[in-house]
Amino acid sequence: MSNYALRIPNSLFDYAKQCAEEDSVSMNQFFVMAIAEKVSALKTAEFFRERAGRADPVRAESILRKVKDSPPVAGDEMPVAPHAPIGHRSPETERQGSAKRVASKRKRRVA
């Protein structure tokens, strides 16, 4: 276990103290959890950057071309939200868009 002295602005310290009290944890535990969350976020971002660097778009396209354009199996449907977020596409709209993209790709390959 290591020790590290922190210099924290009073306003941030006061807010951290309030948050720790609300969570019923010590200030030490609150700071350790905060640091762990930040380290986890940074490591996760690093993992996905590294993983994306290994991606093979050509192979991904070949895999996606094998997928049949058919409705989902019962129980695999996307839930329909009563108020879809802006920019959200319904499963039906998504299928139509997917079919159009596949048809467009086929036309380009034939030409």
N, CA and C atoms as a LAMMPS dump frame, in Angstrom:
ITEM: TIMESTEP
0
ITEM: NUMBER OF ATOMS
333
ITEM: BOX BOUNDS ff ff ff
-5.0000000000000000e+02 5.0000000000000000e+02
-5.0000000000000000e+02 5.0000000000000000e+02
-5.0000000000000000e+02 5.0000000000000000e+02
ITEM: ATOMS id mol type element x y z
1 1 1 N 0.856 -1.174 0
2 1 2 C 0 0 0
3 1 3 C 0.896 1.229 0
4 2 1 N 0.548 2.216 -0.821
5 2 2 C 1.335 3.446 -0.917
6 2 3 C 0.562 4.63 -0.367
7 3 1 N 1.302 5.646 0.025
8 3 2 C 0.708 6.907 0.475
9 3 3 C 1.05 7.989 -0.529
10 4 1 N 0.11 8.924 -0.728
11 4 2 C 0.355 10.036 -1.627
12 4 3 C -0.432 11.233 -1.102
13 5 1 N 0.255 12.31 -0.836
14 5 2 C -0.404 13.523 -0.346
15 5 3 C -0.984 14.291 -1.526
16 6 1 N -2.233 14.681 -1.408
17 6 2 C -2.907 15.432 -2.476
18 6 3 C -3.153 16.863 -2.042
19 7 1 N -2.978 17.776 -2.963
20 7 2 C -3.395 19.156 -2.755
21 7 3 C -4.651 19.339 -3.602
22 8 1 N -5.767 19.582 -2.93
23 8 2 C -7.066 19.651 -3.597
24 8 3 C -7.696 21.012 -3.308
25 9 1 N -8.227 21.675 -4.334
26 9 2 C -8.937 22.933 -4.072
27 9 3 C -10.068 22.699 -3.056
28 10 1 N -10.277 23.682 -2.196
29 10 2 C -11.274 23.549 -1.129
30 10 3 C -12.664 23.193 -1.664
31 11 1 N -13.046 23.819 -2.766
32 11 2 C -14.391 23.56 -3.298
33 11 3 C -14.531 22.104 -3.747
34 12 1 N -13.499 21.556 -4.364
35 12 2 C -13.542 20.162 -4.809
36 12 3 C -13.523 19.228 -3.601
37 13 1 N -12.706 19.557 -2.618
38 13 2 C -12.643 18.743 -1.404
39 13 3 C -13.998 18.703 -0.707
40 14 1 N -14.627 19.871 -0.581
41 14 2 C -15.932 19.936 0.078
42 14 3 C -16.968 19.088 -0.664
43 15 1 N -16.938 19.149 -1.992
44 15 2 C -17.896 18.363 -2.772
45 15 3 C -17.593 16.87 -2.644
46 16 1 N -16.319 16.503 -2.655
47 16 2 C -15.935 15.099 -2.495
48 16 3 C -16.363 14.591 -1.117
49 17 1 N -16.185 15.41 -0.114
50 17 2 C -16.584 15.039 1.25
51 17 3 C -18.089 14.806 1.319
52 18 1 N -18.846 15.689 0.67
53 18 2 C -20.309 15.538 0.633
54 18 3 C -20.695 14.233 -0.069
55 19 1 N -20.046 13.945 -1.193
56 19 2 C -20.339 12.708 -1.938
57 19 3 C -19.987 11.476 -1.113
58 20 1 N -18.857 11.512 -0.423
59 20 2 C -18.437 10.385 0.411
60 20 3 C -19.441 10.151 1.533
61 21 1 N -19.914 11.228 2.141
62 21 2 C -20.908 11.097 3.21
63 21 3 C -22.203 10.503 2.674
64 22 1 N -22.632 10.951 1.499
65 22 2 C -23.858 10.42 0.897
66 22 3 C -23.732 8.933 0.581
67 23 1 N -22.506 8.491 0.234
68 23 2 C -22.268 7.073 -0.067
69 23 3 C -21.878 6.28 1.173
70 24 1 N -21.797 6.95 2.315
71 24 2 C -21.414 6.319 3.591
72 24 3 C -20.061 5.619 3.495
73 25 1 N -19.091 6.303 2.891
74 25 2 C -17.728 5.772 2.79
75 25 3 C -16.759 6.835 3.299
76 26 1 N -15.56 6.392 3.637
77 26 2 C -14.542 7.329 4.098
78 26 3 C -14.027 8.139 2.909
79 27 1 N -13.383 9.241 3.208
80 27 2 C -12.785 10.055 2.152
81 27 3 C -11.731 9.237 1.409
82 28 1 N -10.946 8.459 2.164
83 28 2 C -9.923 7.623 1.535
84 28 3 C -10.568 6.653 0.543
85 29 1 N -11.621 5.976 0.976
86 29 2 C -12.293 5.017 0.093
87 29 3 C -12.894 5.73 -1.114
88 30 1 N -13.453 6.913 -0.906
89 30 2 C -14.027 7.676 -2.018
90 30 3 C -12.96 8.026 -3.056
91 31 1 N -11.801 8.502 -2.579
92 31 2 C -10.725 8.86 -3.513
93 31 3 C -10.186 7.627 -4.229
94 32 1 N -10.032 6.525 -3.515
95 32 2 C -9.551 5.295 -4.148
96 32 3 C -10.528 4.848 -5.233
97 33 1 N -11.83 4.886 -4.951
98 33 2 C -12.824 4.493 -5.958
99 33 3 C -12.805 5.441 -7.155
100 34 1 N -12.649 6.735 -6.895
101 34 2 C -12.607 7.715 -7.989
102 34 3 C -11.395 7.466 -8.891
103 35 1 N -10.249 7.203 -8.272
104 35 2 C -9.038 6.93 -9.054
105 35 3 C -9.212 5.63 -9.836
106 36 1 N -9.79 4.612 -9.206
107 36 2 C -10.011 3.325 -9.882
108 36 3 C -10.934 3.489 -11.084
109 37 1 N -11.982 4.288 -10.933
110 37 2 C -12.9 4.53 -12.057
111 37 3 C -12.182 5.21 -13.218
112 38 1 N -11.351 6.199 -12.919
113 38 2 C -10.623 6.912 -13.968
114 38 3 C -9.622 5.996 -14.659
115 39 1 N -8.873 5.224 -13.882
116 39 2 C -7.901 4.288 -14.466
117 39 3 C -8.631 3.269 -15.341
118 40 1 N -9.764 2.772 -14.864
119 40 2 C -10.55 1.808 -15.639
120 40 3 C -11.014 2.413 -16.956
121 41 1 N -11.476 3.645 -16.934
122 41 2 C -11.928 4.315 -18.161
123 41 3 C -10.778 4.475 -19.151
124 42 1 N -9.619 4.872 -18.651
125 42 2 C -8.459 5.046 -19.526
126 42 3 C -8.002 3.715 -20.114
127 43 1 N -7.964 2.671 -19.297
128 43 2 C -7.54 1.354 -19.78
129 43 3 C -8.547 0.799 -20.788
130 44 1 N -9.823 1.051 -20.559
131 44 2 C -10.852 0.579 -21.491
132 44 3 C -10.704 1.27 -22.833
133 45 1 N -10.496 2.569 -22.816
134 45 2 C -10.298 3.316 -24.065
135 45 3 C -9.065 2.801 -24.794
136 46 1 N -7.999 2.533 -24.039
137 46 2 C -6.768 2.004 -24.642
138 46 3 C -7.03 0.63 -25.274
139 47 1 N -7.789 -0.218 -24.573
140 47 2 C -8.115 -1.547 -25.094
141 47 3 C -8.849 -1.441 -26.426
142 48 1 N -9.868 -0.565 -26.486
143 48 2 C -10.653 -0.458 -27.721
144 48 3 C -9.848 0.174 -28.858
145 49 1 N -8.948 1.116 -28.55
146 49 2 C -8.072 1.664 -29.592
147 49 3 C -7.181 0.567 -30.171
148 50 1 N -6.607 -0.247 -29.286
149 50 2 C -5.74 -1.34 -29.72
150 50 3 C -6.54 -2.368 -30.516
151 51 1 N -7.73 -2.687 -30.031
152 51 2 C -8.582 -3.688 -30.693
153 51 3 C -9.021 -3.181 -32.061
154 52 1 N -9.367 -1.912 -32.156
155 52 2 C -9.775 -1.332 -33.442
156 52 3 C -8.614 -1.341 -34.424
157 53 1 N -7.403 -1.196 -33.933
158 53 2 C -6.23 -1.217 -34.789
159 53 3 C -6.006 -2.577 -35.436
160 54 1 N -6.537 -3.635 -34.805
161 54 2 C -6.397 -4.984 -35.361
162 54 3 C -7.553 -5.351 -36.281
163 55 1 N -8.514 -4.457 -36.441
164 55 2 C -9.696 -4.758 -37.254
165 55 3 C -9.307 -4.961 -38.714
166 56 1 N -10.019 -5.844 -39.375
167 56 2 C -9.798 -6.121 -40.79
168 56 3 C -11.106 -5.828 -41.523
169 57 1 N -11.266 -4.59 -42.032
170 57 2 C -12.533 -4.21 -42.675
171 57 3 C -12.921 -5.127 -43.842
172 58 1 N -11.945 -5.602 -44.592
173 58 2 C -12.257 -6.478 -45.731
174 58 3 C -12.868 -7.785 -45.225
175 59 1 N -12.282 -8.356 -44.171
176 59 2 C -12.827 -9.598 -43.603
177 59 3 C -14.207 -9.358 -43.003
178 60 1 N -14.387 -8.225 -42.335
179 60 2 C -15.692 -7.913 -41.746
180 60 3 C -16.759 -7.822 -42.832
181 61 1 N -16.433 -7.178 -43.936
182 61 2 C -17.39 -7.082 -45.059
183 61 3 C -17.727 -8.462 -45.593
184 62 1 N -16.738 -9.341 -45.717
185 62 2 C -17.012 -10.676 -46.241
186 62 3 C -17.914 -11.46 -45.294
187 63 1 N -17.741 -11.266 -44.005
188 63 2 C -18.605 -11.933 -43.018
189 63 3 C -20.018 -11.374 -43.106
190 64 1 N -20.151 -10.052 -43.187
191 64 2 C -21.474 -9.43 -43.24
192 64 3 C -22.231 -9.798 -44.513
193 65 1 N -21.522 -10.049 -45.597
194 65 2 C -22.194 -10.445 -46.841
195 65 3 C -22.859 -11.803 -46.712
196 66 1 N -22.419 -12.624 -45.776
197 66 2 C -22.997 -13.953 -45.577
198 66 3 C -24.325 -13.914 -44.819
199 67 1 N -24.625 -12.786 -44.171
200 67 2 C -25.834 -12.672 -43.362
201 67 3 C -27.053 -12.558 -44.266
202 68 1 N -28.019 -13.42 -44.012
203 68 2 C -29.249 -13.377 -44.799
204 68 3 C -30.088 -12.187 -44.346
205 69 1 N -30.77 -11.565 -45.278
206 69 2 C -31.652 -10.443 -44.958
207 69 3 C -33.027 -11.009 -44.651
208 70 1 N -33.235 -11.39 -43.396
209 70 2 C -34.501 -11.983 -42.985
210 70 3 C -34.9 -11.416 -41.63
211 71 1 N -36.176 -11.534 -41.309
212 71 2 C -36.623 -11.002 -40.011
213 71 3 C -35.988 -11.784 -38.864
214 72 1 N -35.894 -11.177 -37.686
215 72 2 C -35.283 -11.863 -36.551
216 72 3 C -36.121 -13.051 -36.091
217 73 1 N -35.471 -13.994 -35.453
218 73 2 C -36.149 -15.147 -34.871
219 73 3 C -36.993 -14.641 -33.705
220 74 1 N -38.12 -15.286 -33.455
221 74 2 C -39.008 -14.882 -32.357
222 74 3 C -38.214 -14.76 -31.057
223 75 1 N -38.361 -13.63 -30.396
224 75 2 C -37.647 -13.365 -29.151
225 75 3 C -36.391 -12.524 -29.35
226 76 1 N -35.915 -12.395 -30.607
227 76 2 C -34.721 -11.605 -30.892
228 76 3 C -35.043 -10.226 -31.453
229 77 1 N -36.318 -9.855 -31.461
230 77 2 C -36.701 -8.564 -32.022
231 77 3 C -36.161 -7.441 -31.153
232 78 1 N -35.934 -6.296 -31.797
233 78 2 C -35.534 -5.105 -31.053
234 78 3 C -36.759 -4.567 -30.33
235 79 1 N -36.608 -4.145 -29.061
236 79 2 C -37.761 -3.561 -28.379
237 79 3 C -38.136 -2.245 -29.037
238 80 1 N -39.41 -1.979 -29.095
239 80 2 C -39.891 -0.739 -29.689
240 80 3 C -40.129 0.242 -28.55
241 81 1 N -39.356 1.307 -28.538
242 81 2 C -39.483 2.318 -27.497
243 81 3 C -40.681 3.204 -27.81
244 82 1 N -41.439 3.59 -26.777
245 82 2 C -42.592 4.461 -27.023
246 82 3 C -42.178 5.801 -27.631
247 83 1 N -41.056 6.327 -27.192
248 83 2 C -40.539 7.583 -27.73
249 83 3 C -39.085 7.34 -28.12
250 84 1 N -38.873 7.008 -29.364
251 84 2 C -37.518 6.707 -29.827
252 84 3 C -36.686 7.98 -29.822
253 85 1 N -35.413 7.871 -29.42
254 85 2 C -34.544 9.043 -29.434
255 85 3 C -34.369 9.591 -30.852
256 86 1 N -34.027 10.863 -30.939
257 86 2 C -33.778 11.482 -32.241
258 86 3 C -32.663 10.723 -32.939
259 87 1 N -32.86 10.42 -34.199
260 87 2 C -31.853 9.69 -34.956
261 87 3 C -31.999 8.185 -34.842
262 88 1 N -32.924 7.709 -33.993
263 88 2 C -33.131 6.272 -33.825
264 88 3 C -33.871 5.709 -35.023
265 89 1 N -33.437 4.563 -35.47
266 89 2 C -34.099 3.916 -36.598
267 89 3 C -34.799 2.675 -36.082
268 90 1 N -36.055 2.502 -36.464
269 90 2 C -36.804 1.326 -36.046
270 90 3 C -36.191 0.094 -36.708
271 91 1 N -36.447 -1.105 -36.155
272 91 2 C -35.925 -2.317 -36.785
273 91 3 C -36.382 -2.451 -38.237
274 92 1 N -37.621 -2.053 -38.514
275 92 2 C -38.127 -2.145 -39.892
276 92 3 C -37.359 -1.192 -40.806
277 93 1 N -37.152 0.03 -40.342
278 93 2 C -36.391 1.002 -41.126
279 93 3 C -34.964 0.515 -41.315
280 94 1 N -34.393 -0.068 -40.259
281 94 2 C -33.029 -0.589 -40.338
282 94 3 C -32.945 -1.707 -41.37
283 95 1 N -33.925 -2.613 -41.392
284 95 2 C -33.928 -3.712 -42.369
285 95 3 C -34.039 -3.168 -43.782
286 96 1 N -34.905 -2.163 -43.961
287 96 2 C -35.074 -1.581 -45.292
288 96 3 C -33.771 -0.928 -45.749
289 97 1 N -33.123 -0.197 -44.842
290 97 2 C -31.859 0.45 -45.171
291 97 3 C -30.792 -0.583 -45.488
292 98 1 N -30.791 -1.682 -44.718
293 98 2 C -29.825 -2.75 -44.943
294 98 3 C -30.047 -3.393 -46.3
295 99 1 N -31.305 -3.639 -46.642
296 99 2 C -31.62 -4.251 -47.942
297 99 3 C -31.182 -3.335 -49.077
298 100 1 N -31.385 -2.029 -48.913
299 100 2 C -30.975 -1.073 -49.948
300 100 3 C -29.454 -1.07 -50.115
301 101 1 N -28.725 -1.122 -48.975
302 101 2 C -27.264 -1.131 -49.047
303 101 3 C -26.762 -2.395 -49.739
304 102 1 N -27.366 -3.54 -49.409
305 102 2 C -26.952 -4.799 -50.031
306 102 3 C -27.225 -4.756 -51.528
307 103 1 N -28.416 -4.277 -51.915
308 103 2 C -28.761 -4.192 -53.338
309 103 3 C -27.803 -3.25 -54.061
310 104 1 N -27.458 -2.139 -53.429
311 104 2 C -26.543 -1.183 -54.034
312 104 3 C -25.166 -1.804 -54.242
313 105 1 N -24.685 -2.568 -53.251
314 105 2 C -23.391 -3.223 -53.363
315 105 3 C -23.416 -4.258 -54.485
316 106 1 N -24.525 -4.995 -54.587
317 106 2 C -24.622 -6.008 -55.637
318 106 3 C -24.585 -5.367 -57.016
319 107 1 N -25.261 -4.23 -57.168
320 107 2 C -25.259 -3.53 -58.456
321 107 3 C -23.849 -3.087 -58.81
322 108 1 N -23.114 -2.582 -57.808
323 108 2 C -21.752 -2.118 -58.068
324 108 3 C -20.838 -3.271 -58.478
325 109 1 N -21.035 -4.443 -57.841
326 109 2 C -20.196 -5.602 -58.168
327 109 3 C -20.483 -6.108 -59.578
328 110 1 N -21.772 -6.055 -59.981
329 110 2 C -22.175 -6.536 -61.298
330 110 3 C -21.659 -5.604 -62.378
331 111 1 N -21.679 -4.303 -62.089
332 111 2 C -21.275 -3.303 -63.089
333 111 3 C -19.819 -3.314 -63.379
